[in-house]
Amino acid sequence: MDGFSLNVFAIEFIGLMMVALCLIVLALPSGRRPSKRARYE
């Protein structure tokens, strides 16, 4: 039971980390890395 609960907690933690990474990537300003799409100047 301990191993199973530990695996579930690890999977949930990894899922939350992935969501946090997605939010961070979306929150980062696109001006830092100039791409072909972001040419507003």
N, CA, C and O atoms as CSV, one atom per row, in Angstrom:
chain,resi,resn,atom,element,x,y,z
A,1,MET,N,N,0.841,-1.202,0.000
A,1,MET,CA,C,0.000,0.000,0.000
A,1,MET,C,C,0.882,1.260,0.000
A,1,MET,O,O,0.567,2.255,-0.653
A,2,ASP,N,N,1.982,1.189,0.742
A,2,ASP,CA,C,2.844,2.373,0.795
A,2,ASP,C,C,3.406,2.706,-0.581
A,2,ASP,O,O,3.397,3.863,-1.000
A,3,GLY,N,N,3.896,1.680,-1.283
A,3,GLY,CA,C,4.471,1.927,-2.599
A,3,GLY,C,C,3.439,2.481,-3.562
A,3,GLY,O,O,3.750,3.371,-4.355
A,4,PHE,N,N,2.219,1.971,-3.508
A,4,PHE,CA,C,1.168,2.443,-4.426
A,4,PHE,C,C,0.832,3.903,-4.142
A,4,PHE,O,O,0.746,4.714,-5.063
A,5,SER,N,N,0.642,4.238,-2.862
A,5,SER,CA,C,0.305,5.625,-2.514
A,5,SER,C,C,1.455,6.550,-2.891
A,5,SER,O,O,1.226,7.684,-3.312
A,6,LEU,N,N,2.694,6.073,-2.743
A,6,LEU,CA,C,3.844,6.902,-3.092
A,6,LEU,C,C,3.866,7.147,-4.599
A,6,LEU,O,O,4.183,8.250,-5.043
A,7,ASN,N,N,3.532,6.127,-5.387
A,7,ASN,CA,C,3.501,6.300,-6.844
A,7,ASN,C,C,2.419,7.301,-7.242
A,7,ASN,O,O,2.643,8.144,-8.110
A,8,VAL,N,N,1.245,7.210,-6.610
A,8,VAL,CA,C,0.151,8.137,-6.931
A,8,VAL,C,C,0.574,9.561,-6.601
A,8,VAL,O,O,0.319,10.481,-7.379
A,9,PHE,N,N,1.218,9.751,-5.453
A,9,PHE,CA,C,1.672,11.097,-5.071
A,9,PHE,C,C,2.703,11.612,-6.062
A,9,PHE,O,O,2.684,12.787,-6.428
A,10,ALA,N,N,3.610,10.730,-6.501
A,10,ALA,CA,C,4.640,11.151,-7.460
A,10,ALA,C,C,3.995,11.549,-8.781
A,10,ALA,O,O,4.388,12.545,-9.388
A,11,ILE,N,N,2.999,10.772,-9.233
A,11,ILE,CA,C,2.331,11.087,-10.506
A,11,ILE,C,C,1.598,12.427,-10.395
A,11,ILE,O,O,1.653,13.245,-11.314
A,12,GLU,N,N,0.911,12.651,-9.269
A,12,GLU,CA,C,0.212,13.922,-9.091
A,12,GLU,C,C,1.206,15.074,-9.052
A,12,GLU,O,O,0.954,16.131,-9.630
A,13,PHE,N,N,2.350,14.877,-8.364
A,13,PHE,CA,C,3.358,15.932,-8.270
A,13,PHE,C,C,3.920,16.253,-9.651
A,13,PHE,O,O,4.108,17.420,-9.995
A,14,ILE,N,N,4.186,15.216,-10.436
A,14,ILE,CA,C,4.717,15.425,-11.790
A,14,ILE,C,C,3.685,16.176,-12.643
A,14,ILE,O,O,4.041,17.060,-13.421
A,15,GLY,N,N,2.416,15.817,-12.491
A,15,GLY,CA,C,1.365,16.501,-13.244
A,15,GLY,C,C,1.288,17.973,-12.887
A,15,GLY,O,O,1.158,18.826,-13.765
A,16,LEU,N,N,1.367,18.271,-11.595
A,16,LEU,CA,C,1.326,19.672,-11.165
A,16,LEU,C,C,2.547,20.422,-11.682
A,16,LEU,O,O,2.445,21.582,-12.080
A,17,MET,N,N,3.705,19.757,-11.674
A,17,MET,CA,C,4.916,20.416,-12.178
A,17,MET,C,C,4.779,20.714,-13.666
A,17,MET,O,O,5.219,21.768,-14.126
A,18,MET,N,N,4.174,19.798,-14.428
A,18,MET,CA,C,3.984,20.026,-15.860
A,18,MET,C,C,3.044,21.208,-16.091
A,18,MET,O,O,3.288,22.036,-16.969
A,19,VAL,N,N,1.977,21.285,-15.308
A,19,VAL,CA,C,1.041,22.411,-15.443
A,19,VAL,C,C,1.749,23.715,-15.098
A,19,VAL,O,O,1.565,24.725,-15.776
A,20,ALA,N,N,2.565,23.691,-14.033
A,20,ALA,CA,C,3.292,24.898,-13.629
A,20,ALA,C,C,4.264,25.315,-14.727
A,20,ALA,O,O,4.397,26.504,-15.016
A,21,LEU,N,N,4.943,24.349,-15.339
A,21,LEU,CA,C,5.876,24.680,-16.419
A,21,LEU,C,C,5.127,25.307,-17.590
A,21,LEU,O,O,5.607,26.267,-18.193
A,22,CYS,N,N,3.960,24.770,-17.913
A,22,CYS,CA,C,3.170,25.344,-19.011
A,22,CYS,C,C,2.778,26.780,-18.700
A,22,CYS,O,O,2.862,27.649,-19.569
A,23,LEU,N,N,2.346,27.039,-17.454
A,23,LEU,CA,C,1.958,28.396,-17.075
A,23,LEU,C,C,3.158,29.327,-17.132
A,23,LEU,O,O,3.032,30.471,-17.567
A,24,ILE,N,N,4.330,28.848,-16.696
A,24,ILE,CA,C,5.532,29.685,-16.723
A,24,ILE,C,C,5.901,30.022,-18.158
A,24,ILE,O,O,6.246,31.164,-18.460
A,25,VAL,N,N,5.831,29.032,-19.046
A,25,VAL,CA,C,6.176,29.278,-20.454
A,25,VAL,C,C,5.206,30.285,-21.065
A,25,VAL,O,O,5.615,31.151,-21.838
A,26,LEU,N,N,3.927,30.176,-20.722
A,26,LEU,CA,C,2.944,31.117,-21.268
A,26,LEU,C,C,3.123,32.498,-20.659
A,26,LEU,O,O,2.835,33.503,-21.308
A,27,ALA,N,N,3.601,32.559,-19.409
A,27,ALA,CA,C,3.731,33.843,-18.727
A,27,ALA,C,C,5.011,34.565,-19.137
A,27,ALA,O,O,5.109,35.783,-18.988
A,28,LEU,N,N,5.992,33.824,-19.653
A,28,LEU,CA,C,7.243,34.473,-20.053
A,28,LEU,C,C,6.994,35.426,-21.212
A,28,LEU,O,O,6.247,35.113,-22.139
A,29,PRO,N,N,7.630,36.596,-21.149
A,29,PRO,CA,C,7.480,37.562,-22.257
A,29,PRO,C,C,8.120,37.025,-23.522
A,29,PRO,O,O,9.235,36.504,-23.484
A,30,SER,N,N,7.424,37.146,-24.643
A,30,SER,CA,C,7.938,36.623,-25.902
A,30,SER,C,C,9.063,37.503,-26.440
A,30,SER,O,O,9.737,37.121,-27.396
A,31,GLY,N,N,9.276,38.682,-25.836
A,31,GLY,CA,C,10.311,39.589,-26.323
A,31,GLY,C,C,11.711,39.089,-26.024
A,31,GLY,O,O,12.669,39.510,-26.673
A,32,ARG,N,N,11.848,38.190,-25.046
A,32,ARG,CA,C,13.186,37.709,-24.707
A,32,ARG,C,C,13.773,36.891,-25.854
A,32,ARG,O,O,14.952,37.024,-26.182
A,33,ARG,N,N,12.944,36.047,-26.457
A,33,ARG,CA,C,13.417,35.240,-27.575
A,33,ARG,C,C,12.695,35.675,-28.850
A,33,ARG,O,O,11.593,35.200,-29.127
A,34,PRO,N,N,13.289,36.553,-29.610
A,34,PRO,CA,C,12.644,37.047,-30.836
A,34,PRO,C,C,12.465,35.930,-31.861
A,34,PRO,O,O,13.441,35.313,-32.288
A,35,SER,N,N,11.237,35.673,-32.251
A,35,SER,CA,C,10.965,34.640,-33.237
A,35,SER,C,C,10.435,35.297,-34.512
A,35,SER,O,O,10.266,36.515,-34.571
A,36,LYS,N,N,10.176,34.476,-35.529
A,36,LYS,CA,C,9.699,35.025,-36.790
A,36,LYS,C,C,8.286,35.583,-36.648
A,36,LYS,O,O,7.884,36.484,-37.384
A,37,ARG,N,N,7.533,35.028,-35.679
A,37,ARG,CA,C,6.144,35.479,-35.508
A,37,ARG,C,C,6.089,36.784,-34.730
A,37,ARG,O,O,5.226,37.622,-34.993
A,38,ALA,N,N,7.018,36.975,-33.755
A,38,ALA,CA,C,6.949,38.138,-32.876
A,38,ALA,C,C,7.830,39.266,-33.427
A,38,ALA,O,O,8.926,39.513,-32.923
A,39,ARG,N,N,7.341,39.934,-34.450
A,39,ARG,CA,C,8.060,41.107,-34.971
A,39,ARG,C,C,7.072,42.266,-35.007
A,39,ARG,O,O,6.490,42.581,-36.044
A,40,TYR,N,N,6.898,42.894,-33.838
A,40,TYR,CA,C,5.928,43.994,-33.748
A,40,TYR,C,C,6.623,45.341,-33.813
A,40,TYR,O,O,5.963,46.368,-33.968
A,41,GLU,N,N,7.954,45.357,-33.695
A,41,GLU,CA,C,8.656,46.643,-33.690
A,41,GLU,C,C,8.796,47.191,-35.100
A,41,GLU,O,O,9.362,48.267,-35.290
